[in-house]
Amino acid sequence: MSSQKLSQNIKDKLIQKTLQHKLKKAENSGNGIASLLKSTTSKQAKANRFDQHPGYQQMQIIKNGAASLGIESPFFRTHEGVAGATSVINGKEVINYASYNYLGLSGHPKVNQAAVDAIEQYGTSVSASRIVSGERPIHQALEAKLAHMYEVDDALAFVSGHATNVTTIGYLFGAKDLIIHDEYIHNSSIVGAQLSGAKRLSFPHNDLDALEALLAEKRHQFERVLIVVEGLYSMDGDHPDLARLVEIKQQHYAFLMVDEAHSFGILGDSGKGLRELYQVAGKDVDIWMGTLSKTMSGCGGYIAGESALIEHLRYMAPGFLYSVGMPAPIAAAALASLEVMEQEPERIHQLMHISKYFLDTAKSLGFNTGESTGIAVIPIILGSSVTAAKASAALFEKGINVQPILYPAVPEQSARLRFFLSCEHTEAQVRETLVLLKTLI
Ligand SMILES: Cc1ncc(COP(=O)(O)O)c(C=O)c1O
């Protein structure tokens, strides 16, 4: 008899014993089997209702709590046009800091035109997974451009940024492996790591000494090791030391993955991301990941790296293989965004300028901007979810749209307003916003 069967027998016996015990208890209390069956059935009936789901109930508690404090929900505000430095919500124009249209390319005439042309040529869906009949020249052009910009062999575009991390990490790594990530890593990388079945460990935010110590202690226990960091952290607006990460990963024979969702198009003089800022070669990082939903004005994600990685994912990664190809207008918008980025580098310089102006002004007014380096993402930490939610609601009343980031998305004491800057924000808008905020808290 196998040990698996043996343990199943033991389990069965335990279940039987527990049931007998429950039955006896029910009979002693005079209720008998009918009552036991009734309570079991009512438990199952309760579990079989979506309104009894623990996640839903927790959400209701938060919603009701906010309503009882008179705080209007800041979620699902509906924008009625292009969301850039300004936007129209409920028919009213607001100064907008809640959209990651960093370079103002979503809505740019050249980007719009590229999407329209692609619809004319290919329609709105490619109507199949790329491996079967969903492949279009625009996919290849976008991927070639991304590979060129990263100076790596190849790239692959996926239909969702979140799914890019889930499927890439989830597919490439397994039970014998270790995934070490910054504690602030995006949910998509965590879900990918969970899916992979690898051991998952985190290190304190941007603490590369702690990462080294973990690797020194644990590396030998695992077959492959993946280190995952972000190019620009979207809650805090800071970034890791890429040059040192490359040294660490080389020393410990680990793969390095950098999620550039918020850094590609932003960091570096020409927007080529974290590697441009640290003067690191594209090939020094094993897995470049990014999204097409921020500077690239579309939707989806990409992986860039060596041929063996990209070819492998192209044929095997479930989220690519078993999912429809990216719609041509989205691929065209992303490609056109990259072209405009090259043609109009002043957008990147203006983003740097206005972000620094925001950071300096916020600091001069005494706000806590945490670790933000003052590029594109700047938090103003208010120290409680209620204060942050109230400040967001009050600013919205006055025509300024900024999202509060509340517990549990961040620890309660670091609840904040999170400002996304766009190169199209003006100094006057920034000053008006910060001066108004000062009067509100
Ligand atoms: C760091 C990071 N990675 C991945 C994603 C997922 O990208 P997407 O929203 O394009 O699916 C996000 C989303 O904003 C992100 O911030």
The ligand as an SDF file (V2000), in Angstrom:
LIG
                    3D

 16 16  0  0  0  0  0  0  0  0999 V2000
    4.3010   47.5590  -11.6160 C   0  0  0  0  0  0  0  0  0  0  0  0
    3.1190   47.0740  -12.3830 C   0  0  0  0  0  0  0  0  0  0  0  0
    3.2020   45.9180  -13.0540 N   0  0  0  0  0  0  0  0  0  0  0  0
    2.1480   45.4410  -13.7530 C   0  0  0  0  0  0  0  0  0  0  0  0
    0.9660   46.1280  -13.8240 C   0  0  0  0  0  0  0  0  0  0  0  0
   -0.1950   45.5730  -14.6090 C   0  0  0  0  0  0  0  0  0  0  0  0
   -0.3320   46.2930  -15.7770 O   0  0  0  0  0  0  0  0  0  0  0  0
   -1.7170   46.5610  -16.5270 P   0  0  0  0  0  0  0  0  0  0  0  0
   -2.5230   47.4710  -15.6450 O   0  0  0  0  0  0  0  0  0  0  0  0
   -1.3010   47.2300  -17.7720 O   0  0  0  0  0  0  0  0  0  0  0  0
   -2.3730   45.2490  -16.7000 O   0  0  0  0  0  0  0  0  0  0  0  0
    0.8440   47.3440  -13.1590 C   0  0  0  0  0  0  0  0  0  0  0  0
   -0.4140   48.1100  -13.2300 C   0  0  0  0  0  0  0  0  0  0  0  0
   -0.4970   49.2840  -13.1130 O   0  0  0  0  0  0  0  0  0  0  0  0
    1.9460   47.8350  -12.4090 C   0  0  0  0  0  0  0  0  0  0  0  0
    1.8730   48.9910  -11.7380 O   0  0  0  0  0  0  0  0  0  0  0  0
  1  2  1  0
  2  3  1  0
  2 15  2  0
  3  4  2  0
  4  5  1  0
  5  6  1  0
  5 12  2  0
  6  7  1  0
  7  8  1  0
  8  9  2  0
  8 10  1  0
  8 11  1  0
 12 13  1  0
 12 15  1  0
 13 14  2  0
 15 16  1  0
M  END
$$$$
